[in-house]
């Protein structure tokens, strides 16, 4: 009986610590181009990306300290071999807006990998597109 109670407590502690670790997982990225995320157009610059609430990530623009909420649609299982370092995956698409005479490249944040855990899908681009990966570094808090 005592052994079962101790095992249950140890299991609970391990689950709580693992949950807390993923809650505070974050990474820093230097994004060299303008991009779109969470329905907003954002400038190039340094960003900290972290998991916030359930179903949401937060991008913190380092220059201004502004937090941008970015909902994710689904968790993505780690590939083989697993993604060890933090990565942002952007869909690179073409757009003729606003003048319809010039062609612009638009980068849309599609996946977030904080390294060592499952990824987050934040956008799905239908149709032809290329991907661009920006690597980051883990940030310990």
N, C-alpha and C positions, 0 to 999 in steps of 0.2 A: 504494500500500500504506500509506504513512504517512498519507495523507489519510483513508483508511478507518478506521485505528486511532484517529485524533483524533476523527473523527465518532462512533465507538462510545463513546469515553470521555466526550465531551460529552453524548451521549444518556443514558448511565448517570448522570452527575452531575445532569442535569435531572430524571430520574425519582426519584432519591434525595431531592433537595431538595423536589420536589412531594410525595412521600410523607411526609417529615418535617413539612412545613407542615400537611398534613391531620391528622397525628397530634397536633399541638399546637393545632389549632383548638379554640377554646373561647369561650363567651359567658356573660355574667352576666344573670340575670333576677330581677325582683322579682315574685313570684307572690302575688297578693292573696287567695288562697283555699286551703283544704285540698285535697289532691289525692292520687291514687294513681299510683304509678310502680314498675315492677319488682316488682309484687306487694306493695308496702308502702304504708301510709297515711302521708302526710307533711304537716306543718303548713305554713301560709302562711309566706312569708319570702323571703330572698335566697338564690339558688342559682347556683353556677357549673356549667355543663354542658360536658363535654368528651368527646371520643372517647378511649377507653382502648384496650383490646385489640381484636383483630379480633372483630367481632360484638358489641361491647359499648360502652355509653356510661357515663359516671359523672356523677352529680349530687352536688355537694358542698354540703352545708347550711352556709352561711357562719356562722350563729350558733354551731354546735357543732363545725364542721370535720369532721363525719362524712361519709364517702363512701358513696353508695348506688349499687351496680351496677345498670344497666338494660340488659338485652339488647335488641338490635334485630333484627327479623325480615328486613328487606329495605332496600336503598337505594332512594330515590325520586329519579327524574330531575328536574332543575330544570324548573319550568314556564316558559311564555313569558308575560310577561317574567320573568326569573329573580328569585328571592328574594335580595335584596341584604343585608338586615339579619337578624340572628338572630331566630328565632321558635320558640315552643313552641305546638303545637296540641293542645288538650284536647278530648276528647269529653265533652259535658255530658249526663248521663243522670239519670233519676229513680230513687229507691230508697226503699222503705218500711222498710228495716232500721234499727234493731233492733226497734222497737215494733210495726210493721205498722199503726200508726194515724196516723203522721205521714209526710209526704212530704219527702224530703231530696234536694237536688241533689248529685250526685257528679261530680267532675272527674277524668277518667282521661287521663294523658299518652298521646297517640297518635302525634304526629310531632315530630321535632326538626330544625330548620333552623339550621345554624351560620353561614349567610350566605356566598354566593359558591361554594357547593359543593352537591352532591346532598344530599338530606335523608335522614332515618332514620325508618322506621316501627317504632314500639315496641309498638303495640297496635292491634287492629282491633275496633271495637264493632259487633256485629251488631244490627240492629233500629233503631228510631227513636232519634235523638239529634241534638243541635245541636253546633256547634263553637265554641270560644272560643280566640282567639289572644292570646298574651302576647308582646310584643316585648321584645327584650333589646339589649345592646350587646356588641360584640366585645371580648374581653379578650386583650391581647397578653402573652405570657410570655417 
